Structure formats: C-alpha cells, structure tokens
C-alpha cells in the first residue's frame, strides 16, 4: 500500500522534504508514508486504544455521508493548479512533517538541532501505523477517484488504489504530530494546529482521500495522542523533548517571514 511504504527517513531525517513555497508539480506517492523504519519501536505496542471500536464506520453507498464525500470530492477538483493544490503537493511527503510545521512552530526542527524530537516523532509513527491499519483493513473504503473521475495531485498508481481510504493515515499522522507539537510550544498552538489541519486536508485537495476519511484521521490522531499520554516512556521522552524544542526555538533561525506569510494566507482558507 502506498501510504504504508518505507519511511526510514522519518527516523533518520524526519524533516527532509519540500520547501515552504512548493512548485505545483506532481509528487510520486512513494514518499507518503508516516511509518518509521521496522527497527523503530512505538510506545504503545498492543496497549493502544482499538481505534476500530472508536471511529464511526466508514460511509457506505446510499447514505448521506457517502454522497457528501462525493460532492466534496467533485467540488474540490476545481482547486487543481491553485496555490492550495501546490501546498497539498508539498505535504505529500509525510517524512517532512516537522519541516511543514516550521512556520507554525517558529523554527525548523531537524535531526541536527533536535535529535530527541525527531526520534520521538519517528517512534510515534509506529503507533500511528497500528492505529490506522486495523480500521483501514476492515472497512476497505475506496478512494474517491475510484468512484468519480477527477484529477489528483499525485499519480494514480496501482499501489495507491489498493490502499484503503478510511481513515486517512496521512491525516492521523499530521494531527498526531500537530497535537504533540502544540503541547511542546503552547504559545504557538493555534498556528500549529491550523497548519496540521491543512496538512491533512491536503489529501482532500489532492483527491486521494474522502472528506469522511480526513475527518476520521483527525479523530484517530486524537485517540493516538490520548493513548500516548498513558505511556510512562512517552511522557518521560516528551519532557526531554520539551526542553530541546525550547532551546531550538531560542537559537533559531526563524523560517523566512515572507514564505510563512504566504503559507498562512493559504492555510487560513478552507478548501471546501
């Protein structure tokens, strides 16, 4: 499945990715998984919440939610080649999540200036995978472009088409990381969560996830974070990361103000 493809880069370089002002060109789906390398262990193991029993069921044909998904997908095809489309393409690379949040956080966190942070995020990736795989594999909800014709901002590959839609693993990942970073930089929580929301909604803009899958991804991420706070190991690491982030934010440098202003303008507008 495309979203499950290897992401060893998240363990070694969780911030390597696209620039803040992306060029509107197709991005191959091979860069799109939030999963850490197999050698990286998550915090929850089998102790995490069973998200399948918590999330609402995936929409089925003939229901209001199913038709709402179709309506939103078709309406958002008009965003092709707009600045919002370009931002969604930028956000395809989930390994670059901290880079994508740099304007919102106020600093670019990398494995060089924030090694504990990138390691924690990589470990969390394993928990995101576990929380997303089970409901996806049970519901096997089709991606929107398989139901209605329309352009997508990444290639419609066989691997992507075989990867279930619901819930969005991409948005589970983005919202999980966003919630964690909002806790680490509470004075920037509004900006961080607004950007994390846009990160997930990029999948809607790209046409590779339904609205219901994106919304379920946000709930899924919240469930993951709630579970993580029940882990003593996570809480211990989080406190060490909190100090590291504070030091990095003071040391800077801050991201380019002009690029950040352009990004904030795009993020402020709902795509649907």
ROKE-706976 format. One record per atom (N, C-alpha, C): residue in one letter; z, x, y. Coordinates in steps of 0.05 Angstrom, whole numbers, plus 5000, padded with zeros to 4 digits. Example, Ala and Ser with C-alpha at 12.3 -4.5 7.8 and 13.67 -1.06 7.14 Angstrom:
2
A515652644886
A515652464910
A515652644934
S514252574955
S514352734979
S515752585001
//
This chain:
272
X500050174976
X500050005000
X500050185025
X498550095045
X498250265069
X500850325083
X502550115085
X505050155101
X507050315085
X506650355059
X508550505043
X507650795039
X505450875051
X504351145047
X506351355056
X506051605046
X508051815051
X508551865080
X511051915087
X511851975114
X513752205115
X513052415101
X514652655101
X514952745130
X512952685147
X513052755175
X515452635189
X516452415179
X518752285192
X521252455188
X521352595165
X523652765160
X523453025175
X520953135177
X520553395190
X519953375219
X518553155227
X517753135255
X517452845263
X519652705265
X519652415269
X518352345296
X517952535313
X516852465339
X514052565343
X512752665323
X509952755327
X508152515327
X506452485347
X504752245347
X503152235372
X502351985378
X500451945400
X501851975427
X500252005448
X501352035475
X502151775487
X503551785510
X504451535523
X502151375534
X499951505542
X497751365553
X495351395533
X495351225512
X493451265490
X490551185497
X488751325484
X485951255487
X485351035467
X483750825476
X483250605458
X481150665436
X482050795415
X480250855393
X481650795367
X480150725346
X481450655320
X483250875309
X485450785297
X487250965284
X487350905254
X486951095237
X487051045208
X489750955199
X489950765181
X492450655172
X494250855156
X493151075149
X494751265133
X497151375147
X497251345174
X499451445190
X501651235194
X501551015180
X503050785189
X505650725175
X506650905157
X509050835142
X511650935154
X513850775153
X516350875163
X518051015141
X517051035117
X518651145096
X519051445097
X521451535093
X521951825092
X520951935066
X520852205065
X520052335040
X521852255017
X520852254992
X522452164969
X525052324966
X525152574976
X527552734973
X529752644993
X529052495014
X530952405033
X532352155022
X535052155023
X536551935013
X537451755036
X537251485032
X538251305052
X541251285052
X542351115068
X545251085070
X546250855052
X544650665046
X545650425033
X545250415003
X543250534992
X542750524964
X542550234955
X543950164934
X543949884924
X545949704938
X547349814958
X549549664972
X548549514996
X545949535003
X544949395026
X544649095022
X544648945044
X544248655041
X541548585028
X541448375013
X539048275000
X537448115020
X535548245033
X534148115055
X532447875045
X531647875021
X530147655010
X531747395011
X534347415007
X536047175007
X536847095036
X536247265055
X537047205083
X534647115100
X532347245097
X530047175112
X529046895106
X527846745125
X526646495118
X524146545100
X523346365084
X521046405067
X518546455083
X516646595071
X514046635084
X512646375086
X511146325108
X509646075111
X507546035089
X507145785082
X505145715062
X503145525075
X500645515064
X498545345074
X499445055076
X498644925099
X499344645102
X501844605119
X503244825126
X505744795142
X505144865171
X506944785188
X506744835217
X506745135223
X508545285209
X508745575214
X506145715205
X504945625184
X502445745174
X500245705195
X500045465206
X498045415226
X498545555252
X501145585259
X501845735283
X501046025281
X501346135257
X500446415252
X497446445257
X495946255247
X493046265250
X492246235280
X493646055294
X493046005322
X493546255339
X495846385334
X496446625349
X494646855342
X493946885317
X492147105309
X489447075323
X488346835322
X485646785334
X485846825365
X487946735377
X488146755406
X488447045415
X489847205400
X490347475408
X488047665402
X485947565390
X483547735386
X482247805413
X482847645433
X481647695459
X482847945473
X484948055461
X486248295472
X484748555464
X482748535448
X481148765440
X480248925464
X480649185463
X479749375484
X481249345510
X483549205511
X485149195534
X487349415533
X488849455555
X491049645554
X493049575532
X493549315527
X495449245507
X494449315479
X491849295475
X490549385450
X490949685446
X490549835467
X490950125466
X493750205459
X495750065471
X498550115465
X499150055435
X497949845425
X498349765397
X497249985379
X494950095386
X493750305370
X495550555371
X496650615394
X498450835397
X500850805378
X501750565375
X504150505359
X503650475330
X501250515321
X500650505292
X502150725277
X502450955289
X503751185276
X506751145278
X507951045256
X510850985257
X512551235257
X511451465248
X512951715249
X513551795278
X512051685297
X512351765325
X514251565340
X515951425326
X517551225339
X519251325361
X520551565358
X522151675380
X520451755404
X518051855398
X516251925420
X515551665435
X515051455421
X514251195433
X516551085450
X519051145442
X521351045457
X522251235479
X520851455483
X521851665501
X522051565530
X520151405539
X520351295567
X522851115569
X523250955549
X525550775549
X528250915548
X528351125531
X530851285528
X531251465552
X529051575563
X529251755586
X528852045578
X528352095552
X527852375543
X526252355517
X524752565512
X523252585487
X525052725467
X525952585447
X527752695426
X525952805403
X526353055397
X524753185376
X526553325356
X525353435335
X526953585315
X528053845327
X526953925350
X527954175363
X530454115380
X530353905397
X532553855414
X534453645403
X533753515382
X535453305370
X535153295339
X535753515326
X535353525296
X537053325281
X539553275290
X541253085277
X540152795280
X538952745303
X537852485308
X535452435290
X533652625289
X531252585273
X531952565243
X533952705235
X534752695207
X535952415201
X537652315219
X538852045215
X536651835213
X534751855231
X532551655232
X530951675206
X530451915196
X528951945171
X530551815147
X533151855147
X534751725125
X534651425127
X534851325151
X534751035155
X532050925145
X529951085146
X527350995137
X527450905107
X529051035092
X529350965063
X530550685061
X532450625078
X533750365077
X531950145087
X530250215107
X528250025117
X526249955094
X525450155079
X523650115057
X524749925037
X527249965029
X528549805009
X528749515019
X529449475044
X529849205055
X527249055058
X525049205059
X522449075064
X520849035038
X521049215019
X519449194995
X519948944979
X522448864976
X523148644958
X521948374968
X522448294993
X521148045002
X518148065003
X517048295010
X514148315011
X512948264983
X514148394963
X513048374936
X513448104924
X515347954933
X515847684923
X513947484936
X513747494963
X512147294977
X509147354976
X508347614976
X505547684975
X503847534995
X504847505019
X503447365040
X501047525049
X498747395052
X496347525061
X496447605090
X495147825096
X494847905125
X492947715139
X493247685165
X491647475179
X488647505178
X487647745178
X484747785179
X483447715152
X485147675131
X484147585105
X483847285104
X485047155124
X484946855126
X482846765146
X482846905169
X480846845190
X479547095199
X476947085206
X475447315215
X476447395243
X476347655248
X477147755274
X477448055273
X477148195296
X477448485297
X480348575294
X480648805283
X483248935281
X483149215293
X485449315302
X485449565316
X485649805297
X485849755271
X485649965251
X483749875229
X482850055213
X480949995192
X481949795172
X480249605165
X480949405145
X480549535117
X482349705110
X482049845084
X482949675061
X482149765037
X483049625013
X486049645010
X487149875016
X490049915014
X491549735032
X490549715057
X491949535076
X491749245067
X489449165058
X489048885049
X490848815026
X491449005008
X493048954985
X496048964992
X496749065016
X499549075024
X500348805036
X502448675025
X503248415036
X504048415065
X503848185077
X504348145106
X507248105113
X508747965096
X511347855105
X513647965089
X515648085102
X515948125131
X514548385139
X514148425165
X512948665175
X514748905171
X513849095155
X515449345152
X515349505177
X513149495191
X512749635217
X514849545237
X515149275239
X517049175259
X519949205249
X520349185223
X523049245212
X523949525221
X522049715218
X522649985225
X523050015255
X521249915271
X521449945300
X524049815311
X524749575301
X527049435311
X529649575302
X529649675277
X531949825267
X532450065285
X530450225290
X530750465306
X531450385335
X530250175345
X530850085372
X533750005375
X534849865356
X537649785357
X539550025356
X538850215339
X540550455337
X540450615363
X538050645375
X537850805399
X539150655423
X539050385423
X540350235444
X543350275443
X544450315419
X547250365416
X547950645425
X546150835421
X546651115429
X546251155459
X544650995472
X544151015501
X544450735513
X546850625514
X547350345522
X546350285550
X546350485568
X545450435595
X542450395596
X541050455574
X538150415573
X537450205551
X539450055543
X538949865521
X536749665527
X536749555551
X534649365558
X531849475555
X531449715566
X528849845565
X528149915536
X530050015521
X529550095493
X528749855476
X530249635479
X529649405462
X527049265470
X526449275496
X523949165505
X521549325493
X521849585493
X519749755481
X519649725451
X521949695438
X521949655409
X520649395402
X521049185418
X519748935413
X516748965415
X515849105436
X512949145440
X511849315417
X513349505406
X512449665384
X511849485360
X513549295354
X513049115332
X510848915337
X510748815362
X508648615369
X505948745369
X505849005370
X503249145368
X501749075342
X503249005321
X501948935296
X500648665298
X501748485315
X500548235321
X497948275337
X498148445357
X495848515374
X493648635357
X494448815339
X492448945322
X491148755302
X492348525297
X491248335279
X491848395250
X493848565245
X494548635217
X497048505207
X498448355225
X500848205217
X500747935231
X501747735217
X502147475229
X504647465247
X504747265265
X507047235282
X509547205266
X509447045244
X511847005228
X512847265216
X511047435208
X511747695196
X513047875216
X512047865241
X513248035262
X516047935269
X516347675271
X518947565277
X520947615254
X519947595230
X521647655206
X522447955206
X520648125216
X521248405217
X523548465236
X523648325258
X525948365277
X528548285263
X528548055250
X530947965236
X531648165214
X529648255200
X530048445178
X531348705188
X530348805211
X531549045223
X534449005231
X535048765241
X537848705248
X539648705224
X538548595202
X540048595177
X540648885167
X538549055169
X538849335161
X541049465177
X541049435203
X542949565221
X545749455215
X546049205210
X548649095203
X549649225177
X547949255158
X548649385133
X549449675138
X547949815155
X548450095160
X551250135172
X552149955188
X554749985200
X557049945180
X556349855157
X558349835135
X558550095120
X556850285126
X556850545113
X558450755128
X560550865116
X562151065130
X560451315136
X558651385118
X556951615123
X555151575147
X554051335150
X552351275173
X553951295198
X556351165198
X557951165222
X558751455231
X559351615212
X560051895218
X557752045230
X555352015218
X552952145228
X552252035256
X552651775260
X551951655285
X553551775308
X556151825303
X557751945324
X556852225332
X555952375312
X554852645317
X552252625333
X550652425325
X548052385339
X548552295368
X550652135372
X551252035399
X551652265418
X553152465409
X553652695426
X551052855430
X549452885410
X546953025412
X545052895431
X544752635430
X543052485448
X543952515477
X546552505481
X547652525508
X546952795520
X547153005504
X546553275514
X543553295520
X541853185502
X538953195506
X538153045531
X539352825536
X538652665559
X539352815585
X541552965585
X542253115609
X540453355613
X539653485590
X537953725591
X535153655600
X534153415591
X531453345598
X529353525585
X526953535596
X526053385619
X525353095613
X525452935634
X524752655630
X521652625627
X520852415613
X517952375609
X516552325636
X513952345636
X512352315661
X512752045673
X513852025698
X514451775711
X511951585713
X509651705720
X507251535723
X506451405697
X506451565675
X505751455649
X507751245640
X510251295646
X512351105639
X512050845654
X511350865680
X510950615696
X508650445685
X506550585677
X504250435665
X505050305639
X506550445623
X507450335597
X509250095602
X511150115621
X512949895627
X511549645636
X509349685651
X507849455660
X506549305637
X505549455617
X504349335594
X506449195577
X508649325573
X510849225556
X511948965567
X512048945594
X513248705607
X511648445602
X509148475594
X507448235590
X507348165560
X508047925554
X507947825526
X505047805518
X504347885493
X501547865484
X500747595475
X502647405475
X501947135465
X503546925479
//
